Structures are given as C-alpha cells and as structure tokens.
C-alpha cells in the first residue's frame, strides 16, 4: 500500500474512532477498557464454539453435515 493511501486509511480510522467515542456519550471506565482491549487484540479474544452462544443451532448444523 502506498504511503498516501495508508495515511488516508489511518486518518479515516482515527476519525471513526473519535466519532464512536463521541456517539457513545458518557461511558464507564469498565466499558472503555473493553473497547481498548477489543481494539488492541481484535478477534483473538472472541469466544468460539459453545462460548459464542447458539448451542442448539450449532448442534443441528453439525448433525445435518
């Protein structure tokens, strides 16, 4: 990715982040921590399998295959 495109993309990300914080209004320290961890680690900490929910639906899909 060229430097000009990369810079534009990063500025867009910063803009979205600022807007998200503005729209969130007053958020607690705990909520802010969740947002910071999500931004830092991304999907690495997302639950998988049964922890993600939808237990009976997951079981039915496996039975069909």
CHARMM-style PDB file with segment names, atoms N, HN, CA, C and O in Angstrom:
ATOM      1  N   UNK     1       0.847  -1.159   0.000  1.00  0.00      PROA
ATOM      2  CA  UNK     1       0.000   0.000   0.000  1.00  0.00      PROA
ATOM      3  C   UNK     1       0.902   1.234   0.000  1.00  0.00      PROA
ATOM      4  O   UNK     1       1.858   1.308   0.771  1.00  0.00      PROA
ATOM      5  N   UNK     2       0.602   2.179  -0.847  1.00  0.00      PROA
ATOM      6  HN  UNK     2      -0.175   2.119  -1.474  1.00  0.00      PROA
ATOM      7  CA  UNK     2       1.403   3.386  -0.935  1.00  0.00      PROA
ATOM      8  C   UNK     2       1.184   4.248   0.300  1.00  0.00      PROA
ATOM      9  O   UNK     2       0.156   4.170   0.973  1.00  0.00      PROA
ATOM     10  N   UNK     3       2.199   5.078   0.573  1.00  0.00      PROA
ATOM     11  HN  UNK     3       3.034   5.141   0.027  1.00  0.00      PROA
ATOM     12  CA  UNK     3       2.173   5.903   1.779  1.00  0.00      PROA
ATOM     13  C   UNK     3       0.956   6.827   1.820  1.00  0.00      PROA
ATOM     14  O   UNK     3       0.350   7.017   2.875  1.00  0.00      PROA
ATOM     15  N   UNK     4       0.604   7.395   0.676  1.00  0.00      PROA
ATOM     16  HN  UNK     4       1.096   7.241  -0.181  1.00  0.00      PROA
ATOM     17  CA  UNK     4      -0.532   8.318   0.632  1.00  0.00      PROA
ATOM     18  C   UNK     4      -1.841   7.589   0.975  1.00  0.00      PROA
ATOM     19  O   UNK     4      -2.665   8.101   1.733  1.00  0.00      PROA
ATOM     20  N   UNK     5      -2.019   6.394   0.408  1.00  0.00      PROA
ATOM     21  HN  UNK     5      -1.350   5.978  -0.208  1.00  0.00      PROA
ATOM     22  CA  UNK     5      -3.229   5.613   0.698  1.00  0.00      PROA
ATOM     23  C   UNK     5      -3.249   5.161   2.147  1.00  0.00      PROA
ATOM     24  O   UNK     5      -4.289   5.189   2.805  1.00  0.00      PROA
ATOM     25  N   UNK     6      -2.091   4.743   2.638  1.00  0.00      PROA
ATOM     26  HN  UNK     6      -1.246   4.720   2.103  1.00  0.00      PROA
ATOM     27  CA  UNK     6      -2.004   4.278   4.026  1.00  0.00      PROA
ATOM     28  C   UNK     6      -2.347   5.409   4.995  1.00  0.00      PROA
ATOM     29  O   UNK     6      -3.090   5.210   5.956  1.00  0.00      PROA
ATOM     30  N   UNK     7      -1.806   6.582   4.735  1.00  0.00      PROA
ATOM     31  HN  UNK     7      -1.203   6.743   3.954  1.00  0.00      PROA
ATOM     32  CA  UNK     7      -2.075   7.728   5.594  1.00  0.00      PROA
ATOM     33  C   UNK     7      -3.566   8.081   5.585  1.00  0.00      PROA
ATOM     34  O   UNK     7      -4.144   8.379   6.630  1.00  0.00      PROA
ATOM     35  N   UNK     8      -4.178   8.047   4.404  1.00  0.00      PROA
ATOM     36  HN  UNK     8      -3.708   7.805   3.555  1.00  0.00      PROA
ATOM     37  CA  UNK     8      -5.607   8.344   4.292  1.00  0.00      PROA
ATOM     38  C   UNK     8      -6.422   7.309   5.070  1.00  0.00      PROA
ATOM     39  O   UNK     8      -7.399   7.651   5.737  1.00  0.00      PROA
ATOM     40  N   UNK     9      -6.014   6.049   4.981  1.00  0.00      PROA
ATOM     41  HN  UNK     9      -5.220   5.771   4.440  1.00  0.00      PROA
ATOM     42  CA  UNK     9      -6.723   4.982   5.689  1.00  0.00      PROA
ATOM     43  C   UNK     9      -6.604   5.167   7.199  1.00  0.00      PROA
ATOM     44  O   UNK     9      -7.587   5.010   7.923  1.00  0.00      PROA
ATOM     45  N   UNK    10      -5.411   5.498   7.676  1.00  0.00      PROA
ATOM     46  HN  UNK    10      -4.613   5.625   7.088  1.00  0.00      PROA
ATOM     47  CA  UNK    10      -5.208   5.710   9.106  1.00  0.00      PROA
ATOM     48  C   UNK    10      -6.002   6.912   9.610  1.00  0.00      PROA
ATOM     49  O   UNK    10      -6.556   6.875  10.708  1.00  0.00      PROA
ATOM     50  N   UNK    11      -6.058   7.973   8.813  1.00  0.00      PROA
ATOM     51  HN  UNK    11      -5.608   8.003   7.920  1.00  0.00      PROA
ATOM     52  CA  UNK    11      -6.850   9.140   9.198  1.00  0.00      PROA
ATOM     53  C   UNK    11      -8.331   8.791   9.266  1.00  0.00      PROA
ATOM     54  O   UNK    11      -9.048   9.284  10.136  1.00  0.00      PROA
ATOM     55  N   UNK    12      -8.784   7.953   8.361  1.00  0.00      PROA
ATOM     56  HN  UNK    12      -8.201   7.553   7.654  1.00  0.00      PROA
ATOM     57  CA  UNK    12     -10.178   7.513   8.367  1.00  0.00      PROA
ATOM     58  C   UNK    12     -10.474   6.694   9.630  1.00  0.00      PROA
ATOM     59  O   UNK    12     -11.525   6.857  10.249  1.00  0.00      PROA
ATOM     60  N   UNK    13      -9.544   5.818  10.002  1.00  0.00      PROA
ATOM     61  HN  UNK    13      -8.690   5.685   9.499  1.00  0.00      PROA
ATOM     62  CA  UNK    13      -9.709   5.004  11.206  1.00  0.00      PROA
ATOM     63  C   UNK    13      -9.782   5.890  12.441  1.00  0.00      PROA
ATOM     64  O   UNK    13     -10.636   5.689  13.305  1.00  0.00      PROA
ATOM     65  N   UNK    14      -8.894   6.863  12.527  1.00  0.00      PROA
ATOM     66  HN  UNK    14      -8.200   7.027  11.826  1.00  0.00      PROA
ATOM     67  CA  UNK    14      -8.890   7.787  13.669  1.00  0.00      PROA
ATOM     68  C   UNK    14     -10.212   8.554  13.723  1.00  0.00      PROA
ATOM     69  O   UNK    14     -10.770   8.770  14.799  1.00  0.00      PROA
ATOM     70  N   UNK    15     -10.708   8.962  12.551  1.00  0.00      PROA
ATOM     71  HN  UNK    15     -10.254   8.786  11.677  1.00  0.00      PROA
ATOM     72  CA  UNK    15     -11.989   9.667  12.503  1.00  0.00      PROA
ATOM     73  C   UNK    15     -13.138   8.812  13.008  1.00  0.00      PROA
ATOM     74  O   UNK    15     -13.986   9.285  13.764  1.00  0.00      PROA
ATOM     75  N   UNK    16     -13.164   7.536  12.584  1.00  0.00      PROA
ATOM     76  HN  UNK    16     -12.475   7.152  11.970  1.00  0.00      PROA
ATOM     77  CA  UNK    16     -14.218   6.625  13.054  1.00  0.00      PROA
ATOM     78  C   UNK    16     -14.120   6.402  14.558  1.00  0.00      PROA
ATOM     79  O   UNK    16     -15.136   6.353  15.252  1.00  0.00      PROA
ATOM     80  N   UNK    17     -12.902   6.267  15.056  1.00  0.00      PROA
ATOM     81  HN  UNK    17     -12.077   6.307  14.492  1.00  0.00      PROA
ATOM     82  CA  UNK    17     -12.699   6.044  16.491  1.00  0.00      PROA
ATOM     83  C   UNK    17     -13.190   7.246  17.287  1.00  0.00      PROA
ATOM     84  O   UNK    17     -13.871   7.086  18.299  1.00  0.00      PROA
ATOM     85  N   UNK    18     -12.850   8.437  16.837  1.00  0.00      PROA
ATOM     86  HN  UNK    18     -12.296   8.567  16.015  1.00  0.00      PROA
ATOM     87  CA  UNK    18     -13.283   9.667  17.513  1.00  0.00      PROA
ATOM     88  C   UNK    18     -14.798   9.787  17.484  1.00  0.00      PROA
ATOM     89  O   UNK    18     -15.419  10.135  18.489  1.00  0.00      PROA
ATOM     90  N   UNK    19     -15.390   9.502  16.339  1.00  0.00      PROA
ATOM     91  HN  UNK    19     -14.887   9.219  15.522  1.00  0.00      PROA
ATOM     92  CA  UNK    19     -16.848   9.589  16.220  1.00  0.00      PROA
ATOM     93  C   UNK    19     -17.533   8.562  17.110  1.00  0.00      PROA
ATOM     94  O   UNK    19     -18.556   8.860  17.727  1.00  0.00      PROA
ATOM     95  N   UNK    20     -16.980   7.360  17.181  1.00  0.00      PROA
ATOM     96  HN  UNK    20     -16.150   7.118  16.680  1.00  0.00      PROA
ATOM     97  CA  UNK    20     -17.561   6.313  18.025  1.00  0.00      PROA
ATOM     98  C   UNK    20     -17.533   6.730  19.490  1.00  0.00      PROA
ATOM     99  O   UNK    20     -18.509   6.532  20.213  1.00  0.00      PROA
ATOM    100  N   UNK    21     -16.432   7.299  19.924  1.00  0.00      PROA
ATOM    101  HN  UNK    21     -15.638   7.459  19.337  1.00  0.00      PROA
ATOM    102  CA  UNK    21     -16.353   7.763  21.316  1.00  0.00      PROA
ATOM    103  C   UNK    21     -17.327   8.905  21.572  1.00  0.00      PROA
ATOM    104  O   UNK    21     -17.926   8.982  22.644  1.00  0.00      PROA
ATOM    105  N   UNK    22     -17.488   9.790  20.596  1.00  0.00      PROA
ATOM    106  HN  UNK    22     -17.001   9.727  19.725  1.00  0.00      PROA
ATOM    107  CA  UNK    22     -18.423  10.904  20.751  1.00  0.00      PROA
ATOM    108  C   UNK    22     -19.861  10.394  20.852  1.00  0.00      PROA
ATOM    109  O   UNK    22     -20.632  10.858  21.692  1.00  0.00      PROA
ATOM    110  N   UNK    23     -20.217   9.437  19.990  1.00  0.00      PROA
ATOM    111  HN  UNK    23     -19.591   9.061  19.308  1.00  0.00      PROA
ATOM    112  CA  UNK    23     -21.576   8.908  19.995  1.00  0.00      PROA
ATOM    113  C   UNK    23     -21.865   8.048  21.218  1.00  0.00      PROA
ATOM    114  O   UNK    23     -23.018   7.917  21.628  1.00  0.00      PROA
ATOM    115  N   UNK    24     -20.833   7.469  21.795  1.00  0.00      PROA
ATOM    116  HN  UNK    24     -19.896   7.575  21.461  1.00  0.00      PROA
ATOM    117  CA  UNK    24     -21.025   6.616  22.966  1.00  0.00      PROA
ATOM    118  C   UNK    24     -21.438   7.433  24.185  1.00  0.00      PROA
ATOM    119  O   UNK    24     -21.996   6.892  25.140  1.00  0.00      PROA
ATOM    120  N   UNK    25     -21.167   8.727  24.152  1.00  0.00      PROA
ATOM    121  HN  UNK    25     -20.715   9.167  23.376  1.00  0.00      PROA
ATOM    122  CA  UNK    25     -21.529   9.570  25.282  1.00  0.00      PROA
ATOM    123  C   UNK    25     -20.669   9.247  26.479  1.00  0.00      PROA
ATOM    124  O   UNK    25     -19.487   8.928  26.344  1.00  0.00      PROA
ATOM    125  N   UNK    26     -21.265   9.331  27.647  1.00  0.00      PROA
ATOM    126  HN  UNK    26     -22.225   9.590  27.756  1.00  0.00      PROA
ATOM    127  CA  UNK    26     -20.522   9.031  28.864  1.00  0.00      PROA
ATOM    128  C   UNK    26     -20.415   7.537  29.068  1.00  0.00      PROA
ATOM    129  O   UNK    26     -21.414   6.875  29.350  1.00  0.00      PROA
ATOM    130  N   UNK    27     -19.228   7.002  28.932  1.00  0.00      PROA
ATOM    131  HN  UNK    27     -18.416   7.539  28.703  1.00  0.00      PROA
ATOM    132  CA  UNK    27     -19.042   5.575  29.145  1.00  0.00      PROA
ATOM    133  C   UNK    27     -18.207   5.363  30.395  1.00  0.00      PROA
ATOM    134  O   UNK    27     -17.360   6.186  30.744  1.00  0.00      PROA
ATOM    135  N   UNK    28     -18.457   4.264  31.050  1.00  0.00      PROA
ATOM    136  HN  UNK    28     -19.145   3.596  30.766  1.00  0.00      PROA
ATOM    137  CA  UNK    28     -17.751   3.958  32.282  1.00  0.00      PROA
ATOM    138  C   UNK    28     -16.322   3.506  31.992  1.00  0.00      PROA
ATOM    139  O   UNK    28     -15.974   3.195  30.853  1.00  0.00      PROA
ATOM    140  N   UNK    29     -15.512   3.476  33.029  1.00  0.00      PROA
ATOM    141  HN  UNK    29     -15.795   3.729  33.954  1.00  0.00      PROA
ATOM    142  CA  UNK    29     -14.124   3.028  32.888  1.00  0.00      PROA
ATOM    143  C   UNK    29     -14.080   1.566  32.431  1.00  0.00      PROA
ATOM    144  O   UNK    29     -13.206   1.185  31.653  1.00  0.00      PROA
ATOM    145  N   UNK    30     -15.020   0.751  32.912  1.00  0.00      PROA
ATOM    146  HN  UNK    30     -15.730   1.061  33.544  1.00  0.00      PROA
ATOM    147  CA  UNK    30     -15.066  -0.662  32.527  1.00  0.00      PROA
ATOM    148  C   UNK    30     -15.397  -0.813  31.040  1.00  0.00      PROA
ATOM    149  O   UNK    30     -14.788  -1.623  30.342  1.00  0.00      PROA
ATOM    150  N   UNK    31     -16.358  -0.035  30.567  1.00  0.00      PROA
ATOM    151  HN  UNK    31     -16.853   0.623  31.135  1.00  0.00      PROA
ATOM    152  CA  UNK    31     -16.715  -0.085  29.151  1.00  0.00      PROA
ATOM    153  C   UNK    31     -15.550   0.385  28.284  1.00  0.00      PROA
ATOM    154  O   UNK    31     -15.283  -0.194  27.231  1.00  0.00      PROA
ATOM    155  N   UNK    32     -14.865   1.425  28.721  1.00  0.00      PROA
ATOM    156  HN  UNK    32     -15.082   1.896  29.576  1.00  0.00      PROA
ATOM    157  CA  UNK    32     -13.716   1.930  27.974  1.00  0.00      PROA
ATOM    158  C   UNK    32     -12.625   0.867  27.883  1.00  0.00      PROA
ATOM    159  O   UNK    32     -11.973   0.727  26.849  1.00  0.00      PROA
ATOM    160  N   UNK    33     -12.431   0.124  28.965  1.00  0.00      PROA
ATOM    161  HN  UNK    33     -12.961   0.239  29.805  1.00  0.00      PROA
ATOM    162  CA  UNK    33     -11.423  -0.933  28.985  1.00  0.00      PROA
ATOM    163  C   UNK    33     -11.763  -2.020  27.956  1.00  0.00      PROA
ATOM    164  O   UNK    33     -10.880  -2.504  27.248  1.00  0.00      PROA
ATOM    165  N   UNK    34     -13.047  -2.401  27.877  1.00  0.00      PROA
ATOM    166  HN  UNK    34     -13.764  -2.008  28.453  1.00  0.00      PROA
ATOM    167  CA  UNK    34     -13.465  -3.392  26.885  1.00  0.00      PROA
ATOM    168  C   UNK    34     -13.160  -2.913  25.472  1.00  0.00      PROA
ATOM    169  O   UNK    34     -12.693  -3.691  24.640  1.00  0.00      PROA
ATOM    170  N   UNK    35     -13.419  -1.639  25.195  1.00  0.00      PROA
ATOM    171  HN  UNK    35     -13.798  -1.007  25.871  1.00  0.00      PROA
ATOM    172  CA  UNK    35     -13.158  -1.085  23.869  1.00  0.00      PROA
ATOM    173  C   UNK    35     -11.664  -1.092  23.573  1.00  0.00      PROA
ATOM    174  O   UNK    35     -11.250  -1.437  22.467  1.00  0.00      PROA
ATOM    175  N   UNK    36     -10.853  -0.710  24.562  1.00  0.00      PROA
ATOM    176  HN  UNK    36     -11.189  -0.429  25.460  1.00  0.00      PROA
ATOM    177  CA  UNK    36      -9.407  -0.676  24.356  1.00  0.00      PROA
ATOM    178  C   UNK    36      -8.847  -2.068  24.089  1.00  0.00      PROA
ATOM    179  O   UNK    36      -8.003  -2.243  23.210  1.00  0.00      PROA
ATOM    180  N   UNK    37      -9.315  -3.056  24.843  1.00  0.00      PROA
ATOM    181  HN  UNK    37     -10.001  -2.914  25.556  1.00  0.00      PROA
ATOM    182  CA  UNK    37      -8.840  -4.430  24.647  1.00  0.00      PROA
ATOM    183  C   UNK    37      -9.284  -4.944  23.277  1.00  0.00      PROA
ATOM    184  O   UNK    37      -8.510  -5.606  22.584  1.00  0.00      PROA
ATOM    185  N   UNK    38     -10.521  -4.646  22.884  1.00  0.00      PROA
ATOM    186  HN  UNK    38     -11.149  -4.108  23.447  1.00  0.00      PROA
ATOM    187  CA  UNK    38     -11.010  -5.085  21.573  1.00  0.00      PROA
ATOM    188  C   UNK    38     -10.190  -4.458  20.450  1.00  0.00      PROA
ATOM    189  O   UNK    38      -9.869  -5.127  19.469  1.00  0.00      PROA
ATOM    190  N   UNK    39      -9.851  -3.182  20.588  1.00  0.00      PROA
ATOM    191  HN  UNK    39     -10.112  -2.638  21.385  1.00  0.00      PROA
ATOM    192  CA  UNK    39      -9.059  -2.511  19.563  1.00  0.00      PROA
ATOM    193  C   UNK    39      -7.637  -3.075  19.513  1.00  0.00      PROA
ATOM    194  O   UNK    39      -7.035  -3.163  18.443  1.00  0.00      PROA
ATOM    195  N   UNK    40      -7.112  -3.454  20.670  1.00  0.00      PROA
ATOM    196  HN  UNK    40      -7.601  -3.382  21.539  1.00  0.00      PROA
ATOM    197  CA  UNK    40      -5.736  -3.937  20.729  1.00  0.00      PROA
ATOM    198  C   UNK    40      -5.598  -5.372  20.218  1.00  0.00      PROA
ATOM    199  O   UNK    40      -4.682  -5.672  19.452  1.00  0.00      PROA
ATOM    200  N   UNK    41      -6.501  -6.255  20.635  1.00  0.00      PROA
ATOM    201  HN  UNK    41      -7.245  -6.012  21.257  1.00  0.00      PROA
ATOM    202  CA  UNK    41      -6.359  -7.672  20.326  1.00  0.00      PROA
ATOM    203  C   UNK    41      -7.256  -8.157  19.198  1.00  0.00      PROA
ATOM    204  O   UNK    41      -7.014  -9.236  18.656  1.00  0.00      PROA
ATOM    205  N   UNK    42      -8.272  -7.409  18.829  1.00  0.00      PROA
ATOM    206  HN  UNK    42      -8.469  -6.533  19.270  1.00  0.00      PROA
ATOM    207  CA  UNK    42      -9.153  -7.801  17.730  1.00  0.00      PROA
ATOM    208  C   UNK    42      -9.934  -9.054  18.052  1.00  0.00      PROA
ATOM    209  O   UNK    42     -10.467  -9.191  19.153  1.00  0.00      PROA
ATOM    210  N   UNK    43     -10.007  -9.967  17.107  1.00  0.00      PROA
ATOM    211  HN  UNK    43      -9.574  -9.856  16.212  1.00  0.00      PROA
ATOM    212  CA  UNK    43     -10.822 -11.170  17.246  1.00  0.00      PROA
ATOM    213  C   UNK    43     -10.132 -12.282  18.027  1.00  0.00      PROA
ATOM    214  O   UNK    43     -10.731 -13.332  18.258  1.00  0.00      PROA
ATOM    215  N   UNK    44      -8.890 -12.071  18.435  1.00  0.00      PROA
ATOM    216  HN  UNK    44      -8.404 -11.218  18.247  1.00  0.00      PROA
ATOM    217  CA  UNK    44      -8.156 -13.114  19.145  1.00  0.00      PROA
ATOM    218  C   UNK    44      -8.849 -13.533  20.441  1.00  0.00      PROA
ATOM    219  O   UNK    44      -8.767 -14.694  20.840  1.00  0.00      PROA
ATOM    220  N   UNK    45      -9.528 -12.598  21.095  1.00  0.00      PROA
ATOM    221  HN  UNK    45      -9.594 -11.655  20.771  1.00  0.00      PROA
ATOM    222  CA  UNK    45     -10.161 -12.898  22.377  1.00  0.00      PROA
ATOM    223  C   UNK    45     -11.654 -13.201  22.255  1.00  0.00      PROA
ATOM    224  O   UNK    45     -12.335 -13.394  23.262  1.00  0.00      PROA
ATOM    225  N   UNK    46     -12.155 -13.242  21.039  1.00  0.00      PROA
ATOM    226  HN  UNK    46     -11.602 -13.086  20.220  1.00  0.00      PROA
ATOM    227  CA  UNK    46     -13.570 -13.558  20.843  1.00  0.00      PROA
ATOM    228  C   UNK    46     -13.827 -15.022  21.187  1.00  0.00      PROA
ATOM    229  O   UNK    46     -13.007 -15.885  20.875  1.00  0.00      PROA
ATOM    230  N   UNK    47     -14.961 -15.306  21.830  1.00  0.00      PROA
ATOM    231  HN  UNK    47     -15.627 -14.604  22.084  1.00  0.00      PROA
ATOM    232  CA  UNK    47     -15.264 -16.697  22.161  1.00  0.00      PROA
ATOM    233  C   UNK    47     -15.592 -17.507  20.914  1.00  0.00      PROA
ATOM    234  O   UNK    47     -16.068 -16.974  19.911  1.00  0.00      PROA
ATOM    235  N   UNK    48     -15.328 -18.800  21.002  1.00  0.00      PROA
ATOM    236  HN  UNK    48     -14.941 -19.232  21.816  1.00  0.00      PROA
ATOM    237  CA  UNK    48     -15.615 -19.707  19.891  1.00  0.00      PROA
ATOM    238  C   UNK    48     -16.445 -20.878  20.404  1.00  0.00      PROA
ATOM    239  O   UNK    48     -16.523 -21.113  21.610  1.00  0.00      PROA
ATOM    240  N   UNK    49     -17.052 -21.595  19.501  1.00  0.00      PROA
ATOM    241  HN  UNK    49     -16.989 -21.404  18.521  1.00  0.00      PROA
ATOM    242  CA  UNK    49     -17.807 -22.793  19.865  1.00  0.00      PROA
ATOM    243  C   UNK    49     -18.985 -22.483  20.768  1.00  0.00      PROA
ATOM    244  O   UNK    49     -19.770 -21.576  20.492  1.00  0.00      PROA
ATOM    245  N   UNK    50     -19.104 -23.241  21.845  1.00  0.00      PROA
ATOM    246  HN  UNK    50     -18.467 -23.978  22.069  1.00  0.00      PROA
ATOM    247  CA  UNK    50     -20.246 -23.100  22.748  1.00  0.00      PROA
ATOM    248  C   UNK    50     -20.235 -21.766  23.477  1.00  0.00      PROA
ATOM    249  O   UNK    50     -21.295 -21.264  23.852  1.00  0.00      PROA
ATOM    250  N   UNK    51     -19.066 -21.182  23.687  1.00  0.00      PROA
ATOM    251  HN  UNK    51     -18.205 -21.589  23.383  1.00  0.00      PROA
ATOM    252  CA  UNK    51     -18.995 -19.897  24.377  1.00  0.00      PROA
ATOM    253  C   UNK    51     -19.606 -18.771  23.558  1.00  0.00      PROA
ATOM    254  O   UNK    51     -20.030 -17.758  24.116  1.00  0.00      PROA
ATOM    255  N   UNK    52     -19.656 -18.938  22.242  1.00  0.00      PROA
ATOM    256  HN  UNK    52     -19.312 -19.760  21.790  1.00  0.00      PROA
ATOM    257  CA  UNK    52     -20.197 -17.906  21.373  1.00  0.00      PROA
ATOM    258  C   UNK    52     -21.726 -17.904  21.379  1.00  0.00      PROA
ATOM    259  O   UNK    52     -22.331 -16.966  20.859  1.00  0.00      PROA
ATOM    260  N   UNK    53     -22.362 -18.913  21.943  1.00  0.00      PROA
ATOM    261  HN  UNK    53     -21.871 -19.675  22.365  1.00  0.00      PROA
ATOM    262  CA  UNK    53     -23.815 -18.971  22.010  1.00  0.00      PROA
ATOM    263  C   UNK    53     -24.415 -19.772  20.876  1.00  0.00      PROA
ATOM    264  O   UNK    53     -23.698 -20.274  20.010  1.00  0.00      PROA
ATOM    265  N   UNK    54     -25.729 -19.889  20.882  1.00  0.00      PROA
ATOM    266  HN  UNK    54     -26.311 -19.480  21.586  1.00  0.00      PROA
ATOM    267  CA  UNK    54     -26.416 -20.633  19.833  1.00  0.00      PROA
ATOM    268  C   UNK    54     -26.156 -22.119  19.900  1.00  0.00      PROA
ATOM    269  O   UNK    54     -25.986 -22.762  18.865  1.00  0.00      PROA
ATOM    270  N   UNK    55     -26.122 -22.673  21.084  1.00  0.00      PROA
ATOM    271  HN  UNK    55     -26.260 -22.150  21.925  1.00  0.00      PROA
ATOM    272  CA  UNK    55     -25.750 -24.071  21.275  1.00  0.00      PROA
ATOM    273  C   UNK    55     -26.560 -25.059  20.474  1.00  0.00      PROA
ATOM    274  O   UNK    55     -25.985 -25.919  19.807  1.00  0.00      PROA
ATOM    275  N   UNK    56     -27.883 -24.967  20.516  1.00  0.00      PROA
ATOM    276  HN  UNK    56     -28.351 -24.268  21.058  1.00  0.00      PROA
ATOM    277  CA  UNK    56     -28.705 -25.950  19.814  1.00  0.00      PROA
ATOM    278  C   UNK    56     -28.580 -25.794  18.303  1.00  0.00      PROA
ATOM    279  O   UNK    56     -28.642 -26.783  17.573  1.00  0.00      PROA
ATOM    280  N   UNK    57     -28.404 -24.561  17.824  1.00  0.00      PROA
ATOM    281  HN  UNK    57     -28.354 -23.757  18.417  1.00  0.00      PROA
ATOM    282  CA  UNK    57     -28.263 -24.333  16.387  1.00  0.00      PROA
ATOM    283  C   UNK    57     -26.959 -24.930  15.876  1.00  0.00      PROA
ATOM    284  O   UNK    57     -26.923 -25.504  14.788  1.00  0.00      PROA
ATOM    285  N   UNK    58     -25.892 -24.796  16.653  1.00  0.00      PROA
ATOM    286  HN  UNK    58     -25.922 -24.330  17.536  1.00  0.00      PROA
ATOM    287  CA  UNK    58     -24.605 -25.351  16.239  1.00  0.00      PROA
ATOM    288  C   UNK    58     -24.708 -26.866  16.166  1.00  0.00      PROA
ATOM    289  O   UNK    58     -24.183 -27.474  15.233  1.00  0.00      PROA
ATOM    290  N   UNK    59     -25.369 -27.481  17.128  1.00  0.00      PROA
ATOM    291  HN  UNK    59     -25.795 -26.988  17.887  1.00  0.00      PROA
ATOM    292  CA  UNK    59     -25.511 -28.933  17.152  1.00  0.00      PROA
ATOM    293  C   UNK    59     -26.311 -29.411  15.937  1.00  0.00      PROA
ATOM    294  O   UNK    59     -25.954 -30.410  15.313  1.00  0.00      PROA
ATOM    295  N   UNK    60     -27.385 -28.702  15.605  1.00  0.00      PROA
ATOM    296  HN  UNK    60     -27.674 -27.891  16.112  1.00  0.00      PROA
ATOM    297  CA  UNK    60     -28.211 -29.110  14.467  1.00  0.00      PROA
ATOM    298  C   UNK    60     -27.436 -28.998  13.155  1.00  0.00      PROA
ATOM    299  O   UNK    60     -27.604 -29.842  12.274  1.00  0.00      PROA
ATOM    300  N   UNK    61     -26.603 -27.988  13.008  1.00  0.00      PROA
ATOM    301  HN  UNK    61     -26.467 -27.303  13.723  1.00  0.00      PROA
ATOM    302  CA  UNK    61     -25.822 -27.836  11.790  1.00  0.00      PROA
ATOM    303  C   UNK    61     -24.829 -28.973  11.644  1.00  0.00      PROA
ATOM    304  O   UNK    61     -24.601 -29.460  10.536  1.00  0.00      PROA
ATOM    305  N   UNK    62     -24.236 -29.400  12.747  1.00  0.00      PROA
ATOM    306  HN  UNK    62     -24.421 -29.004  13.647  1.00  0.00      PROA
ATOM    307  CA  UNK    62     -23.270 -30.491  12.686  1.00  0.00      PROA
ATOM    308  C   UNK    62     -23.962 -31.803  12.324  1.00  0.00      PROA
ATOM    309  O   UNK    62     -23.389 -32.616  11.598  1.00  0.00      PROA
ATOM    310  N   UNK    63     -25.153 -32.021  12.804  1.00  0.00      PROA
ATOM    311  HN  UNK    63     -25.619 -31.360  13.394  1.00  0.00      PROA
ATOM    312  CA  UNK    63     -25.901 -33.243  12.508  1.00  0.00      PROA
ATOM    313  C   UNK    63     -26.287 -33.317  11.037  1.00  0.00      PROA
ATOM    314  O   UNK    63     -26.296 -34.405  10.463  1.00  0.00      PROA
ATOM    315  N   UNK    64     -26.611 -32.171  10.407  1.00  0.00      PROA
ATOM    316  HN  UNK    64     -26.604 -31.286  10.874  1.00  0.00      PROA
ATOM    317  CA  UNK    64     -27.003 -32.142   9.006  1.00  0.00      PROA
ATOM    318  C   UNK    64     -25.839 -32.480   8.087  1.00  0.00      PROA
ATOM    319  O   UNK    64     -26.030 -33.087   7.033  1.00  0.00      PROA
ATOM    320  N   UNK    65     -24.624 -32.085   8.490  1.00  0.00      PROA
ATOM    321  HN  UNK    65     -24.469 -31.592   9.346  1.00  0.00      PROA
ATOM    322  CA  UNK    65     -23.453 -32.349   7.647  1.00  0.00      PROA
ATOM    323  C   UNK    65     -23.030 -33.757   7.883  1.00  0.00      PROA
ATOM    324  OT1 UNK    65     -22.059 -34.219   7.283  1.00  0.00      PROA
TER     325      UNK     65
END
